[in-house]
Amino acid sequence: CAEVAELADARDSNSRSFGIVGSIPTFGTSDYSIGSPGTRKLYRGCCLCCNPSASMAQCSPEGNHRMRMTSRLLLGVFIGMLLGLLFGWVIRPVEYIDTAPEALREDFRSDYVLMVAEAYIVDRDLELARYKLASLGSHPPLNYVIDAIDFGVKNGFNNIDLQTLNLLAVDLRSIPPAPEIGLQ
């Protein structure tokens, strides 16, 4: 039985085909020759990342090779992330085109309400102003004007802008609220 095991081991160690070593699936072993043609040393199974002058006993392909592969992988991931950020933020950043006013930040939403109020001062069309303010969301238009006035007071809007917003708010209050469905 011991002779059969030795023959199987010998057969496995002599087999070097890709994919199978004897009965064990593997990627095979390779022969590496190092040195000038006349003085080449043949290393079976040793990787080239090891010291060329090292003997097989000193060559640790598993540890050294694994460390180099891990560092190369991490370096590749880091470079890929940098290139992705460069591409996404500098070369081709996201451009928002024709976004809905309801997606605006509070400061831009307040500017939008101020522009609607300034347009209302010019043309005195309250229904058009309500329509434009309704595009900000599902709240009543008066709430957006009040929020814009509060934002303007906190952030130093000039008095003319605050008076313009106040005039629109007063005129919006003069309109009776729309009846809710189901209430009589």
C-alpha positions as CSV (number, residue, x, y, z in Angstrom):
1,C,0.0,0.0,0.0
2,A,2.9,2.4,0.8
3,E,4.4,1.6,-2.6
4,V,1.2,2.6,-4.4
5,A,1.1,5.9,-2.5
6,E,4.7,6.6,-3.4
7,L,4.0,5.9,-7.1
8,A,0.9,8.1,-7.0
9,D,3.0,10.9,-5.5
10,A,5.7,10.5,-8.0
11,R,3.2,10.5,-10.8
12,D,1.5,13.6,-9.4
13,S,4.8,15.5,-9.0
14,N,6.0,14.7,-12.6
15,S,2.7,15.7,-14.2
16,R,2.7,19.4,-15.2
17,S,-0.3,19.9,-17.5
18,F,-2.5,22.9,-17.1
19,G,-5.6,22.1,-15.1
20,I,-4.7,18.7,-13.7
21,V,-1.7,17.4,-11.7
22,G,-2.2,13.7,-11.6
23,S,-5.7,13.5,-10.1
24,I,-5.6,16.9,-8.4
25,P,-7.0,19.9,-10.3
26,T,-4.5,22.8,-10.3
27,F,-3.0,25.5,-12.5
28,G,0.1,23.4,-13.1
29,T,3.7,24.2,-12.3
30,S,6.1,26.1,-14.4
31,D,9.8,25.9,-15.0
32,Y,11.7,29.2,-14.7
33,S,15.2,29.6,-15.9
34,I,17.3,32.4,-14.5
35,G,20.7,33.6,-15.6
36,S,22.7,33.7,-18.8
37,P,22.1,30.8,-21.3
38,G,25.2,28.9,-20.2
39,T,24.6,29.3,-16.5
40,R,20.9,29.1,-16.3
41,K,19.3,27.6,-13.2
42,L,16.0,25.9,-13.5
43,Y,13.5,26.5,-10.8
44,R,10.4,24.3,-10.9
45,G,7.3,26.0,-9.5
46,C,9.2,29.1,-8.2
47,C,7.8,32.4,-9.2
48,L,9.9,35.1,-10.8
49,C,9.1,37.6,-8.2
50,C,11.6,35.9,-5.8
51,N,15.3,36.7,-5.7
52,P,16.9,35.1,-8.8
53,S,19.9,34.1,-6.8
54,A,17.8,32.5,-4.0
55,S,17.7,28.7,-3.8
56,M,14.4,26.9,-3.8
57,A,14.6,26.6,0.0
58,Q,14.9,30.4,0.3
59,C,12.2,31.1,-2.3
60,S,8.8,31.5,-0.7
61,P,6.5,31.9,-3.7
62,E,3.4,31.6,-1.6
63,G,4.0,34.4,0.9
64,N,5.9,36.8,-1.3
65,H,3.7,36.3,-4.3
66,R,0.5,36.7,-2.3
67,M,1.8,39.9,-0.7
68,R,2.7,41.3,-4.1
69,M,-0.6,40.3,-5.6
70,T,-2.5,41.9,-2.7
71,S,-0.6,45.1,-3.0
72,R,-1.1,45.2,-6.8
73,L,-4.8,44.6,-6.3
74,L,-5.1,47.4,-3.7
75,L,-3.1,49.7,-5.9
76,G,-5.4,48.9,-8.9
77,V,-8.5,49.6,-6.8
78,F,-7.1,52.9,-5.5
79,I,-6.1,54.1,-9.0
80,G,-9.5,53.0,-10.4
81,M,-11.3,55.0,-7.7
82,L,-9.2,58.0,-8.4
83,L,-9.8,57.8,-12.1
84,G,-13.6,57.3,-11.5
85,L,-13.7,60.4,-9.2
86,L,-11.7,62.4,-11.8
87,F,-14.0,61.4,-14.6
88,G,-17.2,61.9,-12.5
89,W,-16.3,65.3,-10.9
90,V,-14.0,67.0,-13.5
91,I,-14.3,65.5,-16.9
92,R,-18.0,64.6,-17.1
93,P,-19.9,65.9,-14.0
94,V,-23.6,65.4,-13.7
95,E,-25.5,68.3,-15.2
96,Y,-29.1,68.8,-14.0
97,I,-31.2,70.2,-16.9
98,D,-34.9,71.1,-16.6
99,T,-35.3,70.0,-13.0
100,A,-38.5,70.5,-11.3
101,P,-38.7,73.5,-8.8
102,E,-39.7,71.1,-6.0
103,A,-36.2,69.6,-6.1
104,L,-34.5,72.9,-5.3
105,R,-32.6,73.6,-2.1
106,E,-34.1,76.0,0.4
107,D,-32.0,79.0,-0.8
108,F,-32.8,78.4,-4.4
109,R,-36.4,77.8,-3.6
110,S,-36.6,81.1,-1.8
111,D,-35.0,82.8,-4.8
112,Y,-37.6,81.2,-7.1
113,V,-40.4,82.4,-4.8
114,L,-38.8,85.9,-4.9
115,M,-38.7,85.8,-8.7
116,V,-42.4,84.8,-8.8
117,A,-43.2,87.7,-6.5
118,E,-41.3,90.2,-8.6
119,A,-43.1,88.9,-11.7
120,Y,-46.4,89.3,-9.8
121,I,-45.6,92.9,-9.0
122,V,-45.1,93.6,-12.7
123,D,-48.2,91.8,-14.2
124,R,-50.5,91.6,-11.1
125,D,-51.7,88.1,-12.3
126,L,-52.3,86.2,-9.0
127,E,-53.5,83.0,-10.7
128,L,-50.3,82.8,-12.7
129,A,-48.3,83.4,-9.5
130,R,-50.3,80.6,-7.7
131,Y,-49.7,78.3,-10.7
132,K,-45.9,79.0,-10.6
133,L,-45.8,78.5,-6.8
134,A,-47.8,75.2,-7.0
135,S,-44.9,73.7,-9.0
136,L,-42.8,73.8,-5.8
137,G,-44.9,70.9,-4.3
138,S,-48.1,69.9,-2.6
139,H,-48.3,72.6,0.1
140,P,-50.4,75.7,-0.4
141,P,-48.6,78.5,-2.3
142,L,-48.9,80.8,0.7
143,N,-46.7,78.5,2.8
144,Y,-43.8,78.7,0.3
145,V,-44.0,82.5,0.4
146,I,-44.0,82.5,4.2
147,D,-41.0,80.1,4.2
148,A,-39.2,82.5,1.7
149,I,-39.9,85.5,4.0
150,D,-38.5,83.6,7.0
151,F,-35.4,82.6,5.0
152,G,-35.0,86.2,3.7
153,V,-35.1,87.6,7.3
154,K,-32.5,85.0,8.5
155,N,-30.2,85.5,5.6
156,G,-30.3,89.3,5.1
157,F,-32.5,89.9,2.1
158,N,-32.9,93.6,1.4
159,N,-36.1,95.4,2.4
160,I,-37.4,95.8,-1.1
161,D,-37.2,92.0,-1.6
162,L,-38.9,91.4,1.7
163,Q,-41.7,93.9,0.9
164,T,-42.2,92.2,-2.5
165,L,-42.6,88.8,-0.8
166,N,-44.9,90.3,1.8
167,L,-47.1,91.9,-0.9
168,L,-47.5,88.5,-2.6
169,A,-48.3,86.9,0.8
170,V,-51.0,89.4,1.6
171,D,-52.6,89.0,-1.8
172,L,-52.5,85.2,-1.5
173,R,-54.2,85.4,1.9
174,S,-57.1,87.4,0.3
175,I,-58.1,84.4,-1.8
176,P,-60.3,81.9,0.1
177,P,-58.8,78.4,0.4
178,A,-60.0,75.8,-2.0
179,P,-62.7,73.6,-0.5
180,E,-61.6,70.1,0.3
181,I,-63.2,67.1,-1.3
182,G,-66.0,65.6,0.8
183,L,-66.8,68.7,2.9
184,Q,-70.0,70.6,2.3
